[in-house]
Amino acid sequence: MYHENQGSELERTPDAETDVETPFVTPSDRTNSMEKALWYLFAGSRGGANRVRIVRELADRPRNANELADELDLNYNTIDHHLDMLEDHNVVEPSEHDYGKLYFLTDQFEQHQETFETISEEVS
């Protein structure tokens, strides 16, 4: 496991059960990580405004990529690209079905709704 020592370095200790080194992640690390991801996705990269629109649609109800493309008047491939990015950063999660796969906002994202609102005001 990783533990903070006196400095800013992390020290490794083996996991007692597996004898494998695993990272020690605190809740504040996850919060900071998600906030950084949100700033990157919505304010720090091209397409942020479209990703905000997608998240707003998914906040109303789960949708598939075709529904999002129709509703937002965007190309299906554009929607697919943005959904992949949002999924990679744990903002959305797909249903188990491949055909007509629905996308949902993740619980982790919903815990950072206030940060999203702050960012989206700057993007709009």
C-alpha positions in Angstrom: 0.0 0.0 0.0 1.0 3.6 -0.3 1.1 5.8 2.7 2.2 9.4 3.0 5.3 10.0 4.9 6.8 13.2 6.3 7.5 14.6 2.8 5.4 14.6 -0.3 6.5 11.1 -1.3 4.4 7.9 -1.0 5.9 4.8 0.5 4.8 1.3 -0.6 3.9 -1.5 1.8 2.7 -4.9 0.7 -1.0 -5.7 1.1 -1.2 -8.2 4.0 -3.4 -10.7 2.2 -2.0 -10.7 -1.3 1.6 -9.6 -0.6 1.1 -7.2 -3.6 1.7 -3.5 -3.5 -1.5 -1.6 -4.0 -2.1 2.1 -4.1 -3.8 3.7 -1.0 -6.4 6.1 -2.3 -8.2 8.4 0.2 -11.7 9.8 -0.4 -10.1 13.2 -0.9 -7.9 11.8 -3.6 -11.0 10.5 -5.5 -12.7 13.9 -5.0 -9.8 15.8 -6.4 -9.4 13.4 -9.2 -13.0 13.7 -10.3 -13.0 17.5 -10.0 -9.9 17.6 -12.2 -11.6 15.3 -14.7 -14.7 17.6 -14.8 -12.6 20.7 -15.4 -10.7 18.9 -18.2 -13.8 17.4 -19.8 -16.0 20.5 -19.7 -13.7 23.5 -19.7 -10.2 22.4 -20.7 -10.8 20.6 -24.0 -12.6 21.1 -27.2 -16.1 19.8 -27.2 -16.8 20.8 -23.6 -20.0 22.6 -24.4 -21.4 19.6 -26.2 -20.4 17.4 -23.3 -22.3 19.7 -21.0 -25.4 19.4 -23.2 -25.1 15.6 -23.2 -24.9 15.5 -19.4 -27.9 17.8 -19.1 -29.9 15.5 -21.3 -28.8 12.4 -19.3 -29.8 14.2 -16.1 -33.4 14.3 -17.3 -33.4 10.6 -18.2 -31.1 7.8 -19.6 -30.8 7.9 -23.3 -28.9 6.1 -26.1 -26.5 7.6 -28.5 -29.1 7.9 -31.3 -31.6 9.7 -29.0 -28.8 12.1 -27.9 -27.8 12.8 -31.5 -31.4 13.6 -32.5 -32.1 15.7 -29.5 -28.9 17.7 -29.6 -28.8 17.9 -33.5 -25.3 16.4 -33.5 -23.7 13.7 -35.6 -23.9 10.2 -34.1 -20.1 9.7 -34.3 -19.7 13.0 -32.4 -22.0 11.8 -29.7 -20.3 8.4 -29.6 -16.9 10.2 -29.2 -18.1 12.4 -26.3 -19.8 9.4 -24.6 -16.5 7.5 -24.8 -14.7 10.4 -23.1 -17.4 10.8 -20.4 -17.3 7.0 -19.8 -13.5 7.0 -19.6 -13.7 9.7 -16.9 -16.5 8.0 -14.9 -19.1 10.6 -15.7 -21.5 8.2 -17.5 -21.9 4.4 -17.5 -23.6 2.3 -20.2 -26.2 -0.3 -19.7 -25.3 -3.9 -20.4 -27.0 -4.1 -23.8 -25.0 -3.3 -26.9 -27.9 -2.4 -29.2 -29.6 0.7 -28.1 -27.3 0.9 -25.1 -28.6 3.5 -22.6 -26.2 5.8 -20.8 -26.7 6.9 -17.1 -24.8 9.4 -15.0 -22.6 7.7 -12.5 -23.1 8.0 -8.7 -19.6 9.5 -8.5 -20.5 12.2 -11.0 -23.7 13.0 -9.2 -21.7 13.6 -6.0 -19.9 16.3 -7.8 -23.0 18.0 -9.3 -22.1 21.3 -7.7 -18.7 21.4 -9.4 -20.3 20.5 -12.7 -22.8 23.4 -12.3 -19.9 25.8 -11.6 -18.0 24.6 -14.6 -21.0 24.6 -16.9 -21.7 28.3 -16.1 -18.3 29.2 -17.4 -18.7 27.1 -20.5 -22.1 28.5 -21.5 
